[in-house]
Amino acid sequence: MRQQEMDGRARRAVFSPVDNRARVDAVVRRIGDAIELGLLSEGEQLPGESELAGQLGVSTVTLREALMALRQQGLVTTRRGRGGGSFVSLPEVPADDRLRARLGGWSTEELRDLGDHWAALSGAAARLAAQRTEAEDLRQLSRTVEELEQAEDVAARSRLYGRFHVELAAAAQSARLTREQVALQSEIGVLLCLVLADDAFREEVADRHRAVISAVQDGAHETAGTLAERCVRESTARLVAVRLTL
């Protein structure tokens, strides 16, 4: 498998057809999640309306409504005229009190349930990646870990954390797992800002991610799955601990 194929899997999952339910909302969530995770870069131009609508399997009318909603959320800007189009705009970092208020909307039971779902997804992705992925195809995961280690901005840290798990699902060569990870990160990703501000924990996460990559590279699928699950459960436990202080 070529590296460019590996790098493109997560992005292709972003632009695969959405389901028939609430299509405008589905498009808004799909693209919005990808922007917040950093899968789509600041200033990146989205495909033209006709092309993007075709990739997502929706009408141009539906796509235009979705783009309008994304503009209202500050995630997309539109320029008219020559060289114009729709461009990605990364969201500002929510203030700490807003993040805590958002976390307060979750009960500890709901957070643990979400963590169980996340651990199941990442564990399955790691096991499959260890069986399906060649060692040279793990470079993107390693680059993401390196960026996480160097990231000073807490929002960048949370995006890179989430991106790692999305890319792990892409390494498993599963479009469904990849889409599930993207959707899940939209629920929990920004909340990780509350725990990733701790430099020591950021380093711990990077070490855990490297251990997952090493196990995947060695083809140790059970070890890879267990390590991925532990990483997720530790992060969830820290969020629960913050929630208990509210």
N, C-alpha and C positions, 0 to 999 in steps of 0.2 A: 504494500500500500504506500503511495507516494505521500510525502509530507503535506503538499498542497491539498490533497484530498482530505487528510486528517484535519487540517486547519479549517477547511470549508464545511465540515459536517455540521457543526453547531450553527453556523450561519444559514445553511440550507434548511435546517429545521425551523429557523425563524420564518422563512419565506415559503414553507410548504402549505398546502391548502388548509384553511380553517374548517371547522365543522359547520353544520347548518344552523345551529342554535345561536340566536342573537349575534348575527354575523358582524355587525358594526362593533359591538362590545368585544367580540373575539379578536377582531383585527386590532382594536385599540390596545387590548391587553397584550397580544402577541408582540406588537412592535414596541409598546411601552416597556414591557418586561425586558426586552432585548436591549433597549437604550439604557435602562437603569442598571443592567448587569455589565454594561460596557461591551457587549457583543457588537453593537453598532457604535462607531466612534463619533466624538464631538465634531460637528461640521461635515460629517459624511453625507453625501447626497443619496437619497433613496432613489430606487428605480423610478422611471416615469410612470404616470398613473396607469396607463394601459398595461404596461409590462408588470407592474406590481400587482394590479388587480388579477391578472392572469396567473401569476405565481401563487397568490393566496386563494384563488378559486372563487372570487367574489366579483360583483359588478363594479363598474367604475363609479356608479352612484354611491354604493356602499362604501367604497374606498374613500371617496371624497368626504363623506360624513365622518369616517374614522379619522382622517387627517385633520378635519376641523376640530374634533375632540382632542386630538393630540396637541394641536396648536394651543387650545385653551388650557391644557395642562402644562404648557411650556416645554414640551418634549420635542416639538418639531417647529421649525420656522419655514415660511414659504417666501420665496423671492420671485418676483415677476420679471418678465422680459428676457432678453438674451442671457443665457447662462443661469437662468432661474430654475426653480424646482423646489422640492421639499428637502430640508436639511435637518440632521439630528442636532438636538440641543440638550446637553446633559443637565439634569435637574440639580438645583441647589441642595446642599445638605440640610435636612431638617434640624431645627434647633433641638438641643438635648431635651428640653422640657416637652417638646412635641413628640419626640421619639418615646419618651417615657409614658406620655399620655396614650400613644398608639399601643405600646406594650401593655398598658393597663387595660386595654380592651380585650386582652386575651386572659383567660383563666389559666392557672397552672396546669390543669388537666388538659386544656386545649393545646397548650404549648408542648406538653409531653407527647400528646397524640400526633401533633405535627412533626415532632422530632422522630417519632417512631416511623412515620411515613417517609421522612427524609432519609433516615438511616437505611430503611429497606431499599429505597431507590439507589442510594450511593453504594451500598453493599453489593447489590445486584450488578450495578454498572462496573464496579471494580472487578468482580469475579468474571464477568463476560469479557472485559478488556484484557484480563490476564490470559484468557483463552484465545482471543481473536486478534490482538494487536501486536505488531512487530515492534521490537525495541526502538528502532529508529523513528517510529511514529509517535513517540512520547515527548518529542522536543517542545511542542506547544505547552503541554502540561508543566514541563520544567521551567519554561520561560515565565509562565504565570506565577509559579512559586517564587522565582527570582524577583519579579515585579512586586509581589506581596511583601517580600522581605525589605524592599527598598522604599515602599510606599509610606509617606509621612502623613498624608491626608487620610482621615478615618473613613471617608466615603469611598475613596479608592480602594482601601483595604477590604471593605465589605463587598465591593463589586468584584474584586479579584478572588476573594474567597468563594463567592457564588459562581464565578466563571470557572474556577477549577472543577467544581462538581458538574457543571454543564459539559465541560470538555471531557471529563471522565466518562460521562454518558455517551458522548460522541465517539470516544475511543472504543466503547463497547459496540460500536456500529449499530446502534439502536436509535432510530429517529423518534420512536415513541418515548423511550426513556429520556432522551434529550429534551423533548418538548415538556415532559413532566417536570424535569429539573428546572427548566426556565420558568414554568408556571409557579413552582414551589418557591423559587428564590424571590418572586415578586411578593410573596406573603411574608417571608422571614428575612430576606436579604438586608433591607435597610435597618432592621432591628439589631443586626450584628454590629452596627456602629457603637452600640452601647457596651459591647465587650471587647471589640477590637482596638479601642483606644489604648488599651493596656499593651505596651510594647512587649512585655514578657509573654503575654498570651499570643500576640501576633507571631513571635518567634516559635512558640510551641506549635501553633497551627502550621507554620511553614515546615517544621520538622516532621509533623504528622503527614503532611501532604507528600513530602519527599519519601517517607517510608511506604506510602501507598504506591507511588511511582515505581520504587525499587521492587516491590512485590509483584506488581503488574509486569514489569520488565523481566523478572525471573520466571514468570508463568505460574507463580504461587497463588492460584486463584482464591483459595480459602483464606489465606493470610491477607491478601489484598482486600477481600470483602470485609473481614473482621476489622482491619485497620481503618478502613473508610467509615464503617459503622461507629467505631469508637470516637473518631474525630467529630462526627456529627453529634453523637450523644453528649460529648463533653461541651460542645458549643451550646447545645440545647439546655444542658444543666446550668450553665452560666446565665443564660437568659432567664431561666426559671428563678435562679437566685436573685437576679435583679428585680424580677416581678414581685418576689416576696417582700422586697423592701419598700414597695410603693404603698 
